Every structure is written in C-alpha cells, then in structure tokens.
C-alpha cells in the first residue's frame, strides 16, 4: 500500500434512520449533502474499478472511492439517482446468497430489502460496479477452509451468473479478515479486496476504507478525510 492511496468511503444503506441501532444508515438528504460537499471540494466519486484503473497522480488524487456494502434495494432506488446527478459512480458489494431477500443477518434494527437479480443487472447497466460480499454475510476470520472457500468463491460465481460479466472485487463482511481470508480472496482471482481499517496485510486485497454515517456532516466528512490521509501517510495532508 502506498502513501498516496486514495480516500475510500464505506456506506451501507441510504434511507430512513429512525430504526438503526448500528448507525450504518444515512438519510437521503444527508447523502446528497455529502456528495455535494465532495463536488464542491473538487473531488469526483468513483467506483473501485475506476479508481484502480487510474494511474497514481493528480487525476487519481482528486478521486474518492464510493463503496456500498450489502446490496440494499435503496442503492438502486435512491443512491444511483443521486450519483447520476453529480456524475459519480460507485461499487456495491452484494451478499450473493440473499438476493431479493432481506438483511436477516442483523440481530436488531429495521428489516430492509436487498436488491433482486434484475435490479443488480439494472445498476450494472447504468455503470455501477457490482462486487462480492460473501454468500451469507459471515465474518471470514477464523472460518473453516471449506466455509471460507464457499464465501469467497461461490459468491463470485453466483454474481457472475446473474450479471453475465466478471466480478473482480470483494468486501470482507464486518471488515473481518485474517491471513487465510486474505489469501483466499487473492487466490480466488479477485483484483481487489476492501476492509475497514485494520488488516493483517496492507495491499490491494485489504484496502482500508473510512466509515460514513448519518452523523457525518459535510464538514465532518472533510475532517475524516484529513485524519484518514494522516493515518495512512504518517503526516497531515490537506484534502485539496
């Protein structure tokens, strides 16, 4: 991982925030304000596919990776329209074994629908990157080898069958990654993997991200950018 790795945001759901004990939902109004703040700061929100295809330099330094975990239906219903307004795109990491179902892995909070196969094809056709997030949203660290292979390999096969296209990215559920999980993602042929902050390796298969929630006003989002870049480089770098 280089000192000039771009800033990458981690979202989940964009919708009502009144029943969200885990604080992972952002209201549509707040999300729009956050995207507006990025544009006013001269930043462009992009998918991981776009980010990784752009050579290091001034152009990539202006990019912000936009990632959305779990594959909620509100990605298709709300997020895509907002991104289109700003000329942004994003990567959505989908729980392959729950297509068209709900977030039934959560122990509390609102029951939320997930995208169907048809909606996945729709957002992919609109330029969004669809990537894998396991089969059943299980933490990968400590899994038995056969379970780990299922989560990493089968999730990709399911999504490729739905999309009729290659799936090249993986997000570790709960940010849970150990050395065997890292190796499984690499050996499965994924071109990138995203984690949260801490990971056993610092490379393209454990790219760190910055969590974003409803509490992140535009000003706080910029402050997070400064802190995130400082943490990765060892010094403060302005988010110009």
Residue pairs with C-beta under 8 A, 6 or more apart in sequence:
1 202
1 203
1 204
1 207
1 208
1 232
2 56
3 232
3 233
3 234
4 56
4 61
4 233
5 207
5 208
5 232
6 51
6 60
6 61
6 63
6 64
6 65
7 64
7 65
7 210
7 225
7 228
7 229
7 239
8 48
8 51
8 64
8 65
8 66
8 67
8 194
8 207
8 208
8 209
8 210
9 45
9 64
9 65
9 66
9 67
9 209
9 210
9 212
10 67
10 69
10 194
10 196
10 209
10 210
10 211
10 212
11 26
11 31
11 66
11 67
11 68
11 69
11 79
11 212
12 24
12 25
12 26
12 68
12 69
12 70
12 72
13 20
13 24
13 25
13 26
13 70
13 72
13 74
13 112
14 25
14 26
14 27
14 28
14 31
14 72
14 74
14 75
14 78
14 79
14 82
15 25
15 27
15 28
15 72
15 74
15 78
15 112
16 25
16 27
16 110
17 25
17 26
17 27
17 214
19 109
19 110
20 109
20 110
20 214
21 108
21 109
22 106
22 108
22 109
23 213
23 214
23 215
24 213
25 110
25 213
25 214
26 34
26 212
26 213
26 214
26 216
27 214
28 78
28 82
30 214
30 216
30 217
31 78
31 79
31 82
32 82
33 217
33 218
34 212
34 216
34 218
34 221
35 45
35 82
35 83
35 85
35 86
35 88
36 86
36 218
37 218
37 221
37 222
38 44
38 45
38 64
38 86
38 88
38 221
39 86
41 222
41 239
42 62
42 240
43 62
43 63
43 64
43 239
44 62
44 63
44 64
44 87
44 88
45 63
45 64
45 65
45 66
45 83
45 86
45 88
45 89
45 90
46 54
46 63
46 64
46 65
46 66
46 88
46 89
46 90
47 65
47 66
47 89
47 90
47 91
47 128
47 129
48 65
48 67
48 91
48 129
48 131
48 169
48 192
48 194
48 207
49 91
49 129
49 168
49 169
50 63
50 89
50 129
51 60
51 63
51 65
52 191
52 192
52 204
54 60
54 63
65 91
65 209
66 83
66 88
66 89
66 90
66 91
67 90
67 91
67 92
67 93
67 171
67 194
67 209
68 75
68 79
68 90
68 91
68 92
68 93
69 93
69 133
69 171
69 173
70 93
70 94
70 95
70 103
70 114
70 133
70 137
71 92
71 93
71 94
71 95
71 98
71 99
71 114
71 115
71 120
71 133
72 103
72 112
72 113
72 114
72 115
73 112
73 113
73 114
73 115
73 116
73 119
74 112
75 92
75 115
75 123
75 128
76 115
76 119
76 122
76 123
79 90
80 123
80 126
80 128
83 89
83 90
83 128
84 126
89 127
89 128
89 129
90 128
90 129
91 128
91 129
91 130
91 131
91 169
92 115
92 123
92 128
92 129
92 130
92 131
93 131
93 132
93 133
93 169
93 170
93 171
93 194
94 114
94 115
94 120
94 130
94 131
94 132
94 133
94 159
95 105
95 114
95 133
95 134
95 135
95 136
95 137
95 155
95 173
96 132
96 133
96 134
96 135
96 154
96 155
96 156
96 158
96 159
97 134
97 135
97 136
97 155
97 158
98 104
98 105
98 114
98 136
98 137
99 114
99 115
99 116
99 117
99 120
99 158
99 162
100 113
100 114
100 115
100 116
100 117
101 113
101 114
102 111
102 112
102 113
102 114
103 111
103 112
103 114
103 137
104 111
105 136
105 137
105 138
115 123
117 162
120 130
120 159
120 162
120 163
121 162
121 163
123 130
124 130
124 163
124 165
129 169
130 159
130 163
130 167
131 159
131 167
131 168
131 169
131 170
131 171
132 152
132 155
132 156
132 159
132 167
132 169
132 170
132 171
132 190
133 155
133 170
133 171
133 173
134 140
134 151
134 152
134 155
134 173
135 150
135 151
135 154
135 155
135 158
136 151
137 173
138 147
138 151
138 173
139 173
139 174
139 176
140 148
140 151
140 152
140 172
140 173
140 176
140 177
140 178
140 181
140 184
141 176
141 177
141 178
141 181
142 178
143 151
143 180
143 181
145 180
148 180
148 181
148 184
149 184
152 170
152 181
152 184
152 185
152 188
152 190
153 184
153 188
155 170
156 167
156 170
156 188
156 190
159 167
160 166
160 167
168 190
168 191
168 192
169 190
169 191
169 192
169 193
169 194
170 185
170 188
170 190
170 192
170 193
170 194
170 205
171 193
171 194
171 195
172 181
172 185
172 193
172 194
172 195
172 196
172 206
175 195
175 196
175 197
175 198
177 193
177 195
177 199
177 200
177 206
178 200
179 200
179 201
182 193
182 199
182 200
182 201
182 205
182 206
185 193
185 205
186 193
186 205
190 205
191 204
192 204
192 205
192 207
193 204
193 205
193 206
193 207
194 206
194 207
194 208
194 209
195 206
195 207
195 208
195 209
196 208
196 209
196 211
197 208
197 209
197 231
199 206
199 208
200 206
202 208
208 228
208 232
210 224
210 225
210 228
212 221
212 224
216 224
222 239
225 239
226 236
226 237
226 238
226 239
229 236
229 237
229 239
230 236
230 237
